[in-house]
Amino acid sequence: MPVPAQPPAGGTRPAASTGSPEDPRTGPPGRPARRRARRGLLRGDAGAGAAELVIVTPLLMLLILGVIQFAVAEQAQHAAQAAASQALAATRVQDGTTGAGQAQATTVLAQEGGSLTAPAVSITRTATQATVTITGGVQTLIPGIHLHVSATVAGPVEEWTGG
């Protein structure tokens, strides 16, 4: 013998849909309630893509600027190293002076040091050793990030021994 259907826990069974436009379970005739329900779920997400874009775009731009900032710092480091090497070469020759090294460093920095701000050149020369140190800042792309570079090279002073 078949078991009779039990009413829901509330004690009453929901009424059958009448198909009228006033019935909340169905829409206008010809439109299934399932499609309306799916559209209703999506309505709550309207504008979510724009909100995510507003959050992600500045972060992506900051990441790109960070990469460019560190590339500029590497270029400034290269310029400081090149100027220090050339200044050392001018300073350590047999009749070289610290003034010749300073002039050579200034020339190289004028040519290559566009990303190096406020470069400072320090040259010392003793009877046996010459040392050149160049320090400076890096052009800032991101406010609040101040990078500095330094390059130091040293070498023996050349001397001629007659023989």
Long-range contacts (C-beta under 8 A, 24 or more apart in sequence): 62-142, 65-141, 65-142, 66-142, 68-141, 69-138, 69-140, 69-141, 69-142, 69-145, 69-147, 72-115, 72-138, 72-139, 72-141, 73-115, 73-138, 73-147, 73-149, 75-115, 76-113, 76-115, 76-116, 76-136, 76-138, 76-139, 76-147, 76-149, 77-149, 77-151, 78-112, 79-108, 79-109, 79-112, 79-113, 79-114, 79-115, 79-116, 80-113, 80-116, 80-119, 80-134, 80-135, 80-136, 80-149, 80-150, 80-151, 81-151, 81-153, 82-108, 82-112, 83-108, 83-109, 83-112, 83-113, 83-119, 83-121, 83-134, 83-151, 84-132, 84-133, 84-134, 84-151, 84-152, 84-153, 85-153, 87-121, 87-123, 87-132, 87-134, 88-130, 88-131, 88-132, 88-153, 88-154, 88-155, 91-123, 91-125, 91-130, 91-132, 92-125, 92-130, 92-155, 92-156, 92-157, 92-158, 93-158, 94-157, 94-158, 94-159, 94-160, 96-125, 96-130, 96-157, 96-158, 97-125, 98-123, 98-124, 98-125, 101-125, 101-130, 101-132, 105-132, 105-134, 109-134, 115-139, 116-149, 125-157, 126-157, 127-157, 128-156, 128-157, 129-154, 129-155, 129-156, 129-157, 130-154, 130-155, 130-156, 130-157
